[in-house]
Amino acid sequence: KHTVVQRVGVKQDGQTDRPSDPNGRMRIRSLH
């Protein structure tokens, strides 16, 4: 699901529990 990377701040797969975290999208990127 690479769409999650584009949806930063949106809790899609439960990977990003911190919407205001700029590093959150980098975390998702490595997971996906």
FENLINFEN-V830120 format. One line per field, one symbol per residue. ss: DSSP state (A for helix, B for strand, O for the rest). phi: phi as a letter, one per 20 degrees, with the letter a starting at -180 (. if undefined). A space follows every 10 residues. Layout:
BEGIN
ss->???
phi->???
END
This chain:
BEGIN
ss->OOAAAAOOOO OOOOOOOOOO OOOAAAAAAA AO
phi->.fffffefne feemfdecfe efefffffff fd
END
